[in-house]
Amino acid sequence: MQTYRRSSDLGRGIVAYKSRPTIGSRILGGKLARAREALDMSVEDAVAGMRALGVKLSGPTIYRHESGHTAVKPEVAVVYAGLYRVGDPVEIERWVKWAKKSKEKGPWASSGRTIGPTFRDYADAESLADELRTWQPDAIPGLLQTKRYSEEIIRASGTVRPGEEPSENSEIQDRIALREARKKILENDSRPRIWAVIGESAVLTPPRKDDPESHREQIQHLLILGESRATIQIVPMSSGLHGGLSGSFDIMAFGDDDDIDMVFREGYRDGSFIENAAQVRAYRARYERLQSLALDIVDTRTYLESLLTKL
């Protein structure tokens, strides 16, 4: 009988599955695969070990768990942790959280064509992350926006799509509601640690040129969030050209395992995830360079306070 040790090896031994794994399933699946491989345990050994612990799983089921195509029940996640000698209660709690989240649907799940499928994945990943580092050269990051700012930027960016009629107001309102739902993670005790590096042009650009009050409101909001909810730094335009001008990106960390970190690059109406470990490390290095160009936390606050007095 063929023995499979690496999840990628097992993938060559069974048919491909057409179901689309959720972000929660993919995160937990990656952890399961690495935990098993770290013990040099074959899939067949894992099947036998789970059976000994009272859980009957087949080899293909374990592969589907590891690939994210089949959700892991929370109680089975605990058994996996025992089999793979995971003793840290915090890590076990993360596994259970990811297992539960893989079956939950956020308010954006039924959004249809209002947002692309990758943005729905992004919203799920955002709600699961322990740490979120975001770079935005030209706009305030979504989680840090006021409702009025969100409405204006959604109207500005989503009113017309190639080959389609202008968005109806109801669709715009749906997208605003979805963004407001995302912001609720800032109110949770388990909210992710947030670092936001923002280009100076983002804070200088008013939501509407004829509405200075909305601009003041947004700057004041950043000052409030900077007190306890997020670490905010501004890259001044005097820094010159730099590697962040190619576009915005977010780095999401899930626990202490760098191998399951993800990068999200935003695109028009959708975006893309980067999960390759080497590429993620490259983006981390780019983010650190941007931080080195940015004003420090105290100087950023001083800058925002000074800007607020001029508006």
C-alpha positions as CSV (number, residue, x, y, z in Angstrom):
1,M,0.0,0.0,0.0
2,Q,1.3,3.5,-0.9
3,T,2.3,5.5,2.1
4,Y,1.8,9.3,2.1
5,R,3.8,11.5,4.4
6,R,3.4,15.0,2.8
7,S,0.0,16.4,2.0
8,S,1.2,17.3,-1.5
9,D,2.1,13.6,-2.0
10,L,-1.3,12.5,-1.0
11,G,-2.9,15.0,-3.4
12,R,-1.4,13.0,-6.3
13,G,-3.0,9.8,-5.0
14,I,-6.7,10.9,-5.0
15,V,-9.0,12.7,-7.3
16,A,-9.3,16.5,-7.1
17,Y,-12.2,18.0,-5.3
18,K,-14.3,20.8,-6.8
19,S,-15.5,22.3,-3.6
20,R,-13.9,25.7,-2.7
21,P,-12.3,25.7,0.7
22,T,-13.0,28.5,3.1
23,I,-10.2,30.6,4.6
24,G,-10.8,29.1,8.0
25,S,-10.5,25.6,6.6
26,R,-7.4,26.5,4.6
27,I,-5.6,28.0,7.7
28,L,-6.4,25.0,9.9
29,G,-5.7,22.5,7.2
30,G,-2.2,24.0,6.7
31,K,-1.6,23.8,10.4
32,L,-2.7,20.1,10.5
33,A,-0.5,19.2,7.5
34,R,2.6,20.9,9.0
35,A,2.0,19.4,12.5
36,R,1.8,15.9,11.0
37,E,4.8,16.3,8.8
38,A,6.9,17.8,11.6
39,L,6.5,14.4,13.4
40,D,7.4,12.5,10.1
41,M,4.0,10.9,10.4
42,S,2.4,9.3,7.4
43,V,-1.3,9.7,6.6
44,E,-1.8,6.1,7.4
45,D,-0.2,6.6,10.8
46,A,-2.5,9.5,11.4
47,V,-5.5,7.4,10.5
48,A,-4.4,4.7,13.0
49,G,-3.7,7.3,15.6
50,M,-7.0,9.0,15.3
51,R,-8.8,5.7,15.4
52,A,-6.9,4.8,18.7
53,L,-8.2,8.1,20.1
54,G,-11.8,7.3,19.1
55,V,-12.1,9.2,15.8
56,K,-12.5,7.2,12.6
57,L,-11.2,9.0,9.6
58,S,-10.0,7.7,6.2
59,G,-6.8,8.8,4.5
60,P,-8.7,10.9,1.9
61,T,-10.7,12.6,4.7
62,I,-7.4,13.6,6.4
63,Y,-6.2,14.9,3.0
64,R,-9.4,16.9,2.6
65,H,-9.0,18.3,6.1
66,E,-5.4,19.3,5.3
67,S,-6.4,20.9,1.9
68,G,-9.3,22.7,3.5
69,H,-11.9,21.1,1.2
70,T,-13.6,19.5,4.2
71,A,-14.2,21.4,7.4
72,V,-12.9,20.0,10.7
73,K,-15.3,19.7,13.6
74,P,-14.1,21.6,16.6
75,E,-14.0,18.5,18.7
76,V,-12.0,16.7,16.1
77,A,-9.5,19.6,16.0
78,V,-8.9,18.9,19.7
79,V,-8.2,15.3,19.0
80,Y,-5.8,16.2,16.1
81,A,-4.0,18.5,18.6
82,G,-3.5,15.6,21.0
83,L,-2.3,13.3,18.2
84,Y,0.2,15.8,16.9
85,R,1.5,16.6,20.4
86,V,0.3,20.2,20.5
87,G,0.3,21.1,24.2
88,D,0.0,24.8,24.2
89,P,-3.6,25.6,25.3
90,V,-3.6,28.9,23.4
91,E,-2.7,27.1,20.1
92,I,-5.3,24.5,20.7
93,E,-7.9,27.3,21.3
94,R,-6.8,28.8,17.9
95,W,-7.4,25.4,16.2
96,V,-10.9,25.2,17.7
97,K,-11.6,28.8,16.7
98,W,-10.6,28.2,13.1
99,A,-12.7,25.0,13.0
100,K,-15.7,26.9,14.2
101,K,-15.1,29.8,11.9
102,S,-14.8,27.5,8.9
103,K,-18.5,26.7,9.2
104,E,-19.7,30.2,10.1
105,K,-20.8,32.7,7.5
106,G,-20.2,36.4,8.0
107,P,-22.7,39.0,6.8
108,W,-20.7,39.3,3.6
109,A,-21.2,35.6,2.6
110,S,-24.4,36.2,0.7
111,S,-23.4,39.4,-0.9
112,G,-23.5,37.9,-4.4
113,R,-22.0,40.3,-6.9
114,T,-21.8,43.2,-4.5
115,I,-18.2,42.2,-3.7
116,G,-16.0,39.6,-5.4
117,P,-15.4,36.2,-3.9
118,T,-11.8,37.1,-3.0
119,F,-13.0,40.1,-1.0
120,R,-15.4,37.8,0.9
121,D,-12.3,35.5,1.7
122,Y,-10.5,38.7,2.8
123,A,-13.2,39.6,5.2
124,D,-13.2,36.1,6.7
125,A,-9.4,36.1,7.0
126,E,-9.5,39.6,8.6
127,S,-11.9,38.3,11.2
128,L,-9.6,35.3,12.0
129,A,-6.2,37.0,12.0
130,D,-4.2,37.6,15.2
131,E,-2.2,40.4,13.5
132,L,-3.0,42.6,10.5
133,R,-0.4,44.9,8.9
134,T,-1.7,47.1,6.2
135,W,-0.1,49.5,3.7
136,Q,-2.3,52.0,2.0
137,P,-0.6,54.7,-0.1
138,D,-3.6,56.7,-1.2
139,A,-6.6,55.8,1.0
140,I,-7.5,55.3,4.6
141,P,-7.5,51.6,5.4
142,G,-11.0,50.2,5.5
143,L,-11.1,49.2,9.1
144,L,-10.0,52.8,10.1
145,Q,-12.5,54.6,8.0
146,T,-15.5,56.6,9.3
147,K,-18.8,55.7,7.8
148,R,-18.9,58.9,5.8
149,Y,-15.5,58.2,4.4
150,S,-16.4,54.6,3.5
151,E,-19.5,55.8,1.7
152,E,-17.6,58.4,-0.3
153,I,-14.8,56.0,-1.3
154,I,-17.2,53.3,-2.2
155,R,-19.3,55.7,-4.4
156,A,-16.1,57.0,-6.0
157,S,-14.6,53.5,-6.8
158,G,-17.7,51.5,-7.5
159,T,-20.1,53.7,-9.4
160,V,-19.2,52.3,-12.8
161,R,-17.8,48.9,-13.8
162,P,-16.5,48.0,-17.3
163,G,-19.3,46.7,-19.5
164,E,-22.0,47.3,-16.9
165,E,-24.4,50.0,-15.9
166,P,-23.6,52.3,-13.0
167,S,-24.1,50.7,-9.6
168,E,-27.5,51.3,-8.1
169,N,-27.7,53.1,-4.8
170,S,-29.0,49.9,-3.1
171,E,-25.8,48.1,-4.1
172,I,-23.7,50.9,-2.8
173,Q,-25.6,50.8,0.5
174,D,-25.1,47.0,0.7
175,R,-21.3,47.5,0.3
176,I,-21.3,50.2,3.0
177,A,-23.2,47.9,5.4
178,L,-20.7,45.2,4.7
179,R,-17.8,47.5,5.5
180,E,-19.4,48.6,8.7
181,A,-19.9,44.9,9.6
182,R,-16.1,44.3,9.1
183,K,-15.3,47.2,11.4
184,K,-17.0,45.5,14.3
185,I,-13.9,43.3,14.9
186,L,-12.3,46.4,16.4
187,E,-14.9,46.2,19.2
188,N,-13.9,42.6,20.1
189,D,-11.6,41.7,23.0
190,S,-10.0,39.2,20.6
191,R,-9.5,41.9,17.8
192,P,-6.3,41.5,15.8
193,R,-3.3,43.6,16.5
194,I,-3.4,46.3,13.8
195,W,-0.5,48.2,12.3
196,A,-1.4,50.7,9.6
197,V,1.3,52.5,7.5
198,I,-0.5,55.1,5.4
199,G,0.8,57.4,2.7
200,E,0.6,61.1,3.5
201,S,-1.6,61.7,0.4
202,A,-4.3,59.5,2.0
203,V,-4.7,61.7,5.0
204,L,-4.5,64.9,3.0
205,T,-7.2,63.9,0.5
206,P,-10.6,64.9,1.7
207,P,-13.5,62.5,1.2
208,R,-15.3,65.3,-0.6
209,K,-13.9,68.6,-1.6
210,D,-17.1,70.4,-0.5
211,D,-17.4,68.7,2.9
212,P,-14.5,69.7,5.1
213,E,-16.3,68.4,8.2
214,S,-16.1,64.8,6.9
215,H,-12.3,65.3,6.5
216,R,-12.0,66.6,10.1
217,E,-14.1,63.7,11.3
218,Q,-11.8,61.1,9.6
219,I,-8.6,62.6,11.0
220,Q,-10.2,62.8,14.5
221,H,-11.2,59.1,14.1
222,L,-7.6,58.1,13.3
223,L,-6.4,59.9,16.4
224,I,-9.0,58.1,18.5
225,L,-8.2,54.7,17.0
226,G,-4.4,55.4,17.5
227,E,-4.9,55.6,21.2
228,S,-5.8,51.9,21.7
229,R,-7.1,50.2,18.6
230,A,-4.3,50.5,16.1
231,T,-0.7,51.5,15.6
232,I,-0.7,54.2,12.9
233,Q,2.3,55.6,11.0
234,I,2.4,58.0,8.1
235,V,4.9,58.0,5.3
236,P,5.5,61.6,4.3
237,M,5.7,62.5,0.6
238,S,9.1,64.0,1.3
239,S,10.4,60.4,1.6
240,G,10.5,60.3,-2.2
241,L,9.9,57.2,-4.4
242,H,9.8,53.9,-2.6
243,G,8.7,50.2,-3.0
244,G,5.2,50.8,-1.7
245,L,4.1,52.8,-4.7
246,S,3.2,49.7,-6.6
247,G,0.0,49.4,-4.6
248,S,-1.6,48.5,-1.3
249,F,-1.2,45.2,0.5
250,D,-2.1,43.6,3.8
251,I,-0.1,41.0,5.7
252,M,-2.2,38.7,7.9
253,A,-0.7,36.5,10.6
254,F,-2.5,33.6,12.2
255,G,-0.8,32.6,15.4
256,D,2.9,32.1,15.7
257,D,3.5,30.0,12.6
258,D,4.9,32.2,9.9
259,D,4.2,29.5,7.3
260,I,0.5,30.2,7.3
261,D,0.8,34.0,7.0
262,M,-0.9,35.5,4.0
263,V,-0.6,38.6,1.9
264,F,-3.6,40.2,0.2
265,R,-3.1,42.5,-2.7
266,E,-6.1,44.6,-3.6
267,G,-7.3,44.9,-7.2
268,Y,-10.2,46.5,-9.1
269,R,-13.4,44.9,-7.8
270,D,-11.4,42.0,-6.4
271,G,-7.9,41.0,-5.2
272,S,-5.5,38.1,-4.7
273,F,-4.0,36.2,-1.9
274,I,-0.3,35.3,-1.7
275,E,0.4,32.3,0.5
276,N,3.9,31.2,-0.6
277,A,6.1,31.6,2.4
278,A,9.1,33.1,0.6
279,Q,6.9,35.7,-1.1
280,V,5.2,36.5,2.2
281,R,8.6,37.1,3.8
282,A,9.5,39.4,0.9
283,Y,6.4,41.5,1.7
284,R,7.3,41.6,5.3
285,A,10.7,43.0,4.4
286,R,9.0,45.6,2.2
287,Y,6.6,46.5,5.0
288,E,9.6,47.0,7.4
289,R,11.2,49.3,4.8
290,L,8.0,51.3,4.7
291,Q,7.9,51.6,8.4
292,S,11.5,52.8,8.4
293,L,10.4,55.7,6.1
294,A,7.4,56.5,8.1
295,L,7.0,59.0,11.0
296,D,7.2,57.2,14.3
297,I,4.0,56.8,16.3
298,V,4.5,60.0,18.4
299,D,5.4,62.1,15.3
300,T,2.5,60.7,13.4
301,R,0.1,61.7,16.2
302,T,1.6,65.2,16.2
303,Y,1.3,65.4,12.5
304,L,-2.4,64.4,12.6
305,E,-3.2,66.9,15.4
306,S,-1.5,69.7,13.4
307,L,-3.5,68.7,10.3
308,L,-6.7,68.7,12.3
309,T,-6.1,72.3,13.4
310,K,-5.7,73.4,9.7
311,L,-8.9,71.9,8.4
